[in-house]
Amino acid sequence: MSMNKTERSAVFFEEAKKYIPGGVNSPCRAFLAVKDTPRFIEKANGSYIYDVDGNKYIDYIGSWGPMILGNNNPVVLDAVKEVIENGLSFGAATEKEITMAKLVCELVPSMEMVRMVNSGTEATMSALRTARGYTGRNKFIKFEGCYHGHSDSLLVKAGSGLIANGGAPDSAGVTEGCAKDTLTAIYNDFDSVQKLFEENKDEIAAIIIEPIAANMGVVPPNPNFLKQLREICDVNKTVLIFDEVITGFRIALGGAQEFYGVQPDMTTFGKIIGGGMPVGAYGGKREIMEMVAPCGSVYQAGTLSGNPVAMAAGITQLTYLKEHPEVYTHINKLGTILYEGLAELATDAKVSCRVNHIGSIGSLFFTGKEVTDYTSAKTADIATYGTYFREMLLKGIYFAPAQFEAMFISYAHTEEQIKETLKAAEVCLANL
């Protein structure tokens, strides 16, 4: 099955470039990192995605994670259809917001209160501001290669599309003043964290971390690393924030914090809590969240926060996950087959390659080194990944169009599709 037909996507891309920077509304979509023409998508269903040229692909992106039940899931879709009859947005309080908040607090071990926002970026930005307000301190620690959205102070050594598109890991337009309170540590290196605490005694408001890094490719934490962060935060009265935009409700129902048994003080979520609708959330301990206006002095607001359509989609998806634990059994089993299968095929093809995975998320790095942090992730050969990506796309397999993004498996994927993917990968890896 060859997918060479891209005429309409190419025409749309040229047209888009006249009106939208780079022709896309998010950099990774431009396919720059894989030197290809972005596919303009028309529809998605189950584990498939379809482009404007009529090509059909097995989808391993799932809108970057939220489509855990599969694309266009009928249960979620019905909930959305029902609620839009009453209006798309009110900018006022609704009962659905309470239902959603109670559900999130019930499912996530560390959550006592939650505030809805519209994206993961808003969630992380707001969580940090709240932590600063709560502690009265300005500085915070993030980790090289961890991406927490595009607010100014978080775009320091931020991984994700920034590395893949060859740009400097720090964005232009971020002032020195804004970045001066951002301290960067090395992921999986507790000594680097300790050193920052020693150098900035009583000045650190928060540590923010992806409990499983997934924006320098997938990099799981070393045993005890998260526990050590919990301990150092306790000793220094520092707020520990888990950015679970990717891992939340995916690694386990209660996220990575449930999986690893480490409770943060605050947690941020993204699109998965809205079934793919534009939504995010941040929350945590009651005493911290009561700092947020109108309760306290930390201001944060949004006309579309708690939007009724997003809430309906989110409540439906999270309730389904709560009532159907077999979703996790299924996606994790398929994850093992896919990622271990890819690793085996790379070894057979004598290709320098590392496959990192946990549950249903994973990444394939074209490097001979073990990938445990940002420095080792950057040893991956981007050009080789581009070749591999293009070959797989021609065979109808839609992986992430960048070396440093994660792949996602949904409940709609089947063992047959995983086998089909591995069959395609066998040929592509052998050709490398």
Secondary structure, DSSP 4 states (H G I P E B T S, - for coil): ------HHHHHHHHHHHHHSGGGSSSGGGG-GGGTSPPPPEEEEEBTEEEETTS-EEEES-TTTTT-TT-BT-HHHHHHHHHHHTT-S--SS--HHHHHHHHHHHHHSTT-SEEEEESSHHHHHHHHHHHHHHHHT--EEEEETT----S-GGG-SS--THHHHTT--SS-TT--HHHHTTEEEE-TT-HHHHHHHHHHTTTTEEEEEE-SSB-SSS-BPPPTTHHHHHHHHHHHHT-EEEEE-TTTTTTTSTTHHHHHHT---SEEEE-GGGGTTSS-EEEEE-HHHHTTBTTTSSB----TTTT-HHHHHHHHHHHHHHHH-THHHHHHHHHHHHHHHHHHHHHHHTT---EEEEETTEEEEE-SSS---SHHHHTTS-HHHHHHHHHHHHHTTEE--SSTTS-EE--TT--HHHHHHHHHHHHHHHHH-
